[in-house]
Amino acid sequence: MFILDKDNFEQEVLGADGFVLVDYWSDGCEPCKALMPDVEELAAEYEGKVKFCKLNTTNARRLAISQKVLGLPTITLYKGGQKVGEVTKEKASKAGIKEMLDANL
């Protein structure tokens, strides 16, 4: 998974042509940490179709707010720089992410 920060977010996510999934998480979010192995499994499953990235919001709060990320965990799918899907909180599960991906691909 590609590690995002406030310096590379625009180029790697908003400037990308295809599908980009961003896992918004933070050090203090236990559900985020519990979900990460599932997100990494999905990254392997969808390799070549979706670029998987993660952004630690601890160091990028303004960026997260600019993307309307108001709670964690939040998993957002972008295409051509536009948000096309999102799962948050209890819907942010392996099944929920897979459903969002399959609905958009």
TORTORTOR-962565 format. One line per field, with one value per residue: residue number from 1; chain; x, y, z of N, C-alpha, C in turn. Coordinates in Angstrom, 3 decimals. Each point is the difference from the previous one (the first is absolute). Layout:
N
n <- c(NUM, ...)
chain <- c(A, ...)
neast <- c(X, ...)
nnorth <- c(Y, ...)
nup <- c(Z, ...)
caeast <- c(X, ...)
canorth <- c(Y, ...)
caup <- c(Z, ...)
ceast <- c(X, ...)
cnorth <- c(Y, ...)
cup <- c(Z, ...)
! end
This chain:
105
n <- c(1, 2, 3, 4, 5, 6, 7, 8, 9, 10, 11, 12, 13, 14, 15, 16, 17, 18, 19, 20, 21, 22, 23, 24, 25, 26, 27, 28, 29, 30, 31, 32, 33, 34, 35, 36, 37, 38, 39, 40, 41, 42, 43, 44, 45, 46, 47, 48, 49, 50, 51, 52, 53, 54, 55, 56, 57, 58, 59, 60, 61, 62, 63, 64, 65, 66, 67, 68, 69, 70, 71, 72, 73, 74, 75, 76, 77, 78, 79, 80, 81, 82, 83, 84, 85, 86, 87, 88, 89, 90, 91, 92, 93, 94, 95, 96, 97, 98, 99, 100, 101, 102, 103, 104, 105)
chain <- c(A, A, A, A, A, A, A, A, A, A, A, A, A, A, A, A, A, A, A, A, A, A, A, A, A, A, A, A, A, A, A, A, A, A, A, A, A, A, A, A, A, A, A, A, A, A, A, A, A, A, A, A, A, A, A, A, A, A, A, A, A, A, A, A, A, A, A, A, A, A, A, A, A, A, A, A, A, A, A, A, A, A, A, A, A, A, A, A, A, A, A, A, A, A, A, A, A, A, A, A, A, A, A, A, A)
neast <- c(0.832, -0.434, 1.028, -1.128, 0.276, 0.025, 1.251, -0.387, -0.931, 0.206, 1.288, 0.101, -0.864, 0.035, 1.290, -0.426, 0.272, 0.466, -0.367, -0.250, 0.360, -0.583, 0.855, -0.983, 1.101, 0.083, 1.062, -0.933, -0.166, -0.473, -1.249, 0.688, 0.673, -1.181, -0.404, 1.160, 0.068, -1.293, 0.334, 1.020, -0.896, -0.883, 1.055, 0.284, -1.245, 0.053, 1.158, 0.421, -0.988, 0.520, 0.374, 0.566, -0.518, 0.858, -0.836, 1.078, -1.224, 0.775, 0.712, -1.256, -0.268, 0.666, 0.915, -0.086, -0.001, 0.998, 0.239, -0.458, 1.188, -1.146, 0.147, 0.521, 0.257, 0.657, -0.682, 0.764, -0.870, 1.095, -0.525, 1.125, 0.426, -1.049, -0.636, 0.114, 0.642, -0.730, 0.767, -0.810, 0.666, -1.226, -0.226, 0.997, -0.412, 0.599, -1.146, -0.048, 1.312, -0.080, -1.089, 0.637, 1.083, -0.711, -0.635, 1.275, 0.500)
nnorth <- c(-1.189, 0.967, 0.548, 0.590, 1.240, 1.104, -0.435, -1.273, 0.383, 1.266, -0.221, -0.713, 0.875, 1.313, -0.211, -1.064, -0.804, -1.110, -1.163, 0.797, -0.949, 0.830, -0.600, 0.764, 0.167, -0.358, 0.451, 0.877, -0.424, -0.669, 0.428, 1.131, -0.185, -0.317, 1.032, 0.506, -1.136, 0.289, 1.269, -0.485, -0.881, 0.991, 0.654, -1.166, -0.107, 1.299, -0.611, 1.148, -0.031, -0.034, 1.265, -0.757, 0.956, 0.480, 0.717, 0.221, 0.145, -0.674, -0.190, -0.291, 0.593, 1.073, -0.845, -0.727, 1.125, 0.361, -1.272, 0.794, -0.329, -0.363, -1.260, -0.822, -1.097, 0.569, -0.699, 0.714, -0.118, 0.285, 0.722, 0.181, -0.196, -0.737, 0.318, -1.321, -0.206, -0.353, -0.607, 0.146, 0.193, -0.395, 0.810, 0.539, -1.013, -1.175, -0.490, 1.024, -0.134, -1.334, 0.191, 0.961, -0.774, -1.093, 0.877, 0.355, -1.232)
nup <- c(0.000, -0.760, 0.615, 0.359, -0.403, 0.722, -0.144, 0.112, 0.882, -0.316, -0.096, 1.122, 0.510, 0.182, -0.206, 0.651, -1.024, 0.514, 0.516, 1.035, 0.844, 0.852, 0.815, 0.496, 0.740, 1.280, 0.639, 0.345, -1.247, 1.045, -0.327, -0.186, 1.120, 0.539, -0.702, 0.370, 0.725, 0.225, 0.230, 0.697, 0.500, 0.143, 0.492, 0.565, 0.445, 0.199, 0.191, -0.528, 0.902, 1.230, 0.107, 0.912, 0.772, 0.896, 0.748, 0.754, 0.478, 0.838, -1.112, -0.327, 1.147, -0.402, -0.458, 1.111, 0.682, -0.789, 0.338, 0.963, 0.506, 0.546, -0.353, 0.881, -0.672, -1.006, -0.906, -0.814, -0.995, -0.695, -0.978, -0.683, 1.239, -0.362, 1.100, -0.157, 1.150, 1.064, 0.890, 1.043, 1.120, 0.373, -1.035, 0.699, -0.751, 0.059, 0.470, 0.844, 0.192, 0.077, 0.707, 0.662, 0.099, 0.278, 0.759, 0.178, 0.085)
caeast <- c(-0.832, 0.740, -0.169, -0.281, 0.144, -0.575, 0.809, -0.182, -1.406, -0.611, 0.560, -0.233, -1.431, -0.839, 0.571, 0.088, -1.010, -0.885, -0.582, 0.906, -0.677, 0.756, -0.358, 0.289, 0.137, 0.880, 0.671, -0.882, -1.240, 0.145, -0.697, 0.815, 1.121, -0.576, -0.443, 1.125, 0.346, -1.023, 0.246, 1.201, -0.420, -0.735, 0.996, 0.581, -1.080, -0.350, 1.236, -0.113, -1.297, -0.169, 1.204, -0.341, 0.833, -0.483, 0.373, -0.123, -0.582, 0.616, 0.888, -0.614, -1.402, -0.626, -0.221, -1.149, -1.198, -0.268, -0.614, -1.239, 0.155, -0.404, 0.138, 0.863, 0.700, -0.654, 0.648, -0.572, 0.420, 0.059, 0.296, 0.248, 0.039, -1.321, -0.455, -1.091, -0.552, 0.567, -0.574, 0.487, -0.365, -0.339, -0.024, 1.402, 0.392, 0.515, -1.157, -0.486, 0.966, -0.106, -1.279, 0.215, 0.892, -0.681, -1.053, 0.591, 0.961)
canorth <- c(1.189, 1.251, 0.886, 1.386, 1.098, 1.232, 0.443, -0.808, -0.377, 0.543, -0.682, -1.445, -0.331, 0.876, 0.070, -1.341, -0.282, -1.118, -0.091, 0.100, -0.175, 0.603, -0.421, 1.057, -0.611, 0.747, -0.811, -0.248, -0.637, -1.462, -0.656, 0.197, -0.950, -1.339, -0.120, 0.101, -1.266, -0.271, 0.928, -0.490, -1.177, 0.501, 0.612, -1.097, -0.538, 0.954, 0.520, 0.249, 0.641, 1.115, 0.372, 0.089, 0.939, 0.316, 1.321, 0.173, 1.333, 0.659, 1.043, 0.639, 0.280, 0.940, -0.729, -0.888, 0.842, 0.499, -1.113, -0.259, -1.162, 0.525, -1.063, -1.109, -0.089, 0.397, -0.537, 0.754, -0.394, 1.120, -0.299, 1.258, 1.092, 0.220, -1.008, -0.783, -0.907, 0.163, -0.741, 0.549, -0.574, -1.429, -0.539, -0.169, -1.385, -0.597, -0.210, 1.304, 0.556, -0.831, 0.377, 1.311, -0.178, -0.730, 0.868, 1.087, -0.454)
caup <- c(0.000, -0.134, 1.155, -0.401, 0.951, -0.572, -1.131, -1.216, -0.156, -1.220, -1.170, 0.016, 0.087, -0.822, -1.341, -0.591, -1.019, 0.327, 1.333, 1.145, 1.279, 1.100, 1.353, 0.975, 1.321, 0.907, 1.025, 1.138, -0.443, 0.073, -1.112, -1.213, 0.045, -0.154, -1.393, -0.933, -0.684, -1.018, -1.105, -0.681, -0.769, -1.168, -0.888, -0.780, -0.835, -1.052, -0.586, -1.427, -0.273, 0.935, 0.749, 1.422, 0.733, 1.348, 0.494, 1.444, 0.167, 1.151, -0.516, -1.175, 0.372, -0.946, -1.246, 0.227, 0.074, -1.356, -0.729, 0.740, 0.868, 1.300, 0.995, -0.418, -1.281, -1.244, -1.195, -1.119, -1.344, -0.941, -1.411, -0.689, 0.971, 0.597, 0.946, -0.598, 0.995, 1.339, 1.129, 1.262, 1.286, 0.015, -1.367, -0.406, 0.262, -1.239, -0.877, -0.419, -0.971, -1.203, -0.632, -0.629, -1.139, -1.069, -0.545, -0.790, -1.017)
ceast <- c(0.871, -0.306, -0.170, 0.360, -0.524, 0.779, -0.272, -1.459, -0.587, 0.477, -0.437, -1.480, -0.809, 0.501, 0.091, -1.134, -1.019, -0.590, 1.078, -0.840, 0.891, -0.586, 0.440, 0.005, 0.819, 0.552, -0.938, -1.289, 0.181, -0.781, 0.768, 1.110, -0.498, -0.389, 1.165, 0.390, -1.009, 0.216, 1.216, -0.297, -0.732, 0.950, 0.628, -1.038, -0.305, 1.226, -0.147, -1.303, -0.179, 1.331, -0.425, 1.006, -0.534, 0.564, -0.246, -0.455, 0.579, 0.856, -0.597, -1.474, -0.695, -0.326, -1.222, -1.299, -0.349, -0.653, -1.294, 0.035, -0.248, 0.097, 0.859, -0.570, -0.877, 0.840, -0.689, 0.586, -0.105, 0.195, 0.148, -0.044, -1.324, -0.352, -1.190, -0.636, 0.666, -0.725, 0.633, -0.508, -0.374, -0.094, 1.415, 0.474, 0.527, -1.143, -0.515, 0.900, -0.112, -1.268, 0.143, 0.870, -0.733, -1.105, 0.562, 0.932, -0.701)
cnorth <- c(1.245, 0.892, 1.440, 0.970, 1.261, 0.501, -0.779, -0.347, 0.466, -0.749, -1.468, -0.389, 0.847, 0.099, -1.337, -0.232, -1.047, 0.093, 0.045, -0.142, 0.585, -0.475, 1.121, -0.639, 0.917, -0.943, -0.379, -0.720, -1.524, -0.716, 0.130, -1.042, -1.422, -0.266, -0.103, -1.330, -0.363, 0.886, -0.472, -1.250, 0.427, 0.653, -1.066, -0.545, 0.903, 0.621, 0.135, 0.684, 1.270, 0.248, 0.213, 0.887, 0.143, 1.337, 0.047, 1.439, 0.748, 1.179, 0.765, 0.308, 0.926, -0.670, -0.909, 0.805, 0.527, -1.076, -0.465, -1.321, 0.493, -1.036, -1.108, -1.317, 0.483, -0.546, 0.664, -0.485, 1.215, -0.551, 1.335, 1.200, 0.294, -1.150, -0.736, -0.977, 0.207, -0.912, 0.543, -0.820, -1.474, -0.627, -0.219, -1.373, -0.567, -0.173, 1.330, 0.631, -0.739, 0.363, 1.342, -0.133, -0.650, 0.831, 1.050, -0.458, -0.526)
cup <- c(0.000, 1.207, -0.498, 1.109, -0.688, -1.217, -1.287, -0.298, -1.334, -1.243, -0.054, -0.014, -0.982, -1.442, -0.710, -0.992, 0.447, 1.394, 1.070, 1.263, 1.092, 1.321, 0.943, 1.380, 0.893, 1.055, 1.138, -0.349, -0.035, -1.109, -1.321, -0.068, -0.201, -1.456, -0.983, -0.661, -1.097, -1.224, -0.798, -0.823, -1.272, -1.004, -0.891, -0.990, -1.208, -0.672, -1.513, -0.388, 0.823, 0.694, 1.458, 0.724, 1.418, 0.436, 1.500, 0.244, 1.199, -0.456, -1.172, 0.265, -0.989, -1.322, 0.135, 0.023, -1.394, -0.868, 0.684, 0.779, 1.422, 1.112, -0.559, 0.513, -1.156, -1.150, -1.186, -1.315, -0.918, -1.407, -0.702, 0.934, 0.690, 0.937, -0.610, 0.981, 1.336, 0.979, 1.272, 1.172, -0.111, -1.393, -0.534, 0.467, -1.316, -0.998, -0.545, -1.055, -1.321, -0.782, -0.733, -1.246, -1.170, -0.647, -0.944, -1.123, -1.249)
! end
